[in-house]
Amino acid sequence: MVTTNRRTRRGSRPETYRPPQPKWITKEEGVELLDRQARKYLGMSGPEFRDKFRSGELTYHDHPDVVRVAMLISFSED
Amino acid sequence: MSQKTPRDAVRQHVETLQSAIGCITERRISAPRWTPHFPNTIHASVLNENNPVELVGERPLSFSGGQEFRIVQDHEVRGTQYRATTVQYWYQFAIPSGIRLLTFHRTPEVNLVGQRKYPHLHVESALLDYDGPFLPDTFSKLHVPTGRIPLESIVRFAIEELGVEPIPNDWSERLRVGEEAFERRRRDDH
């Protein structure tokens, strides 16, 4: 049986490998992204989520799905 | 590494995050292009437009994550230079069907009642023994304290402990460079 030592495991790409460039998105794309993710994970629109989060209205604001979506608020506003 | 302008510091920090996550996925990190590039403004970045990324490895696993960071003046160098400091983060491992396994949080600037400001870990229900003797139904809601963790260490954990297949041959060296830079910044921030 062949075993691999995880600590010395080598990847498939050479040392010259470069990861892709980051994606710089527009404000319009950011607004859409917040709305899409708020609906997907929390069942509400992006603006509704932002208002409820900021006002402390959400009683479960430390829930992983809330933190996930909250990270997008700054994508949607100046 | 410090940069001459806040804009350069933003770009450099996001590219550093991309380099770290690039050790386990070729998905891109997104960041807003319009955010004002002034000192002390907060910027955000998320992986794969905030959608989970399936990882290749010994077992089915996905990863999600995002980070907010602030551009600050670097007082350790001569002249006016800028660098990024992490404000908040969340990193999550799940199985591809969406069931959460581990969630790392740091949200020290969220001022809501009951918010835990210290870095913490949620051990999610899927990892708990429901017949266990201690808080089997509610342990996943607890906030297990951690230190402030760089993305590089999360990626290293994925490779070394969770069996995720690395992409570049020199993944360990790439992550080590980032981890050491994080340690230097952490000392500067305190």
Interface residues (C-beta under 8 A of the other chain):
Chain A: R6 R7 R9 R10 G11 S12 R13 P14 E15 Y17 R18 P19 P20 Q21 P22 K23 W24 I25 T26 K27 G30 L33 Q37 G56 H61 D62 P64 V67 R68 V69 A70 M71 L72 S74 F75 D78
Chain B: V14 E15 L17 Q18 S19 I21 G22 C23 E26 R27 R28 I29 S30 A31 P32 R33 W34 T35 P36 I42 H43 A44 S45 V46 E49 N50 S64 G66 Q67 E68 Q88 W90 Q92 R100 T103 H105 T107 V110 L112 V113 G114 Q115 R116 H122 E124 H143 I159 E160 E161 G163 E165 P166 I167 P168 N169 D170 W171 S172
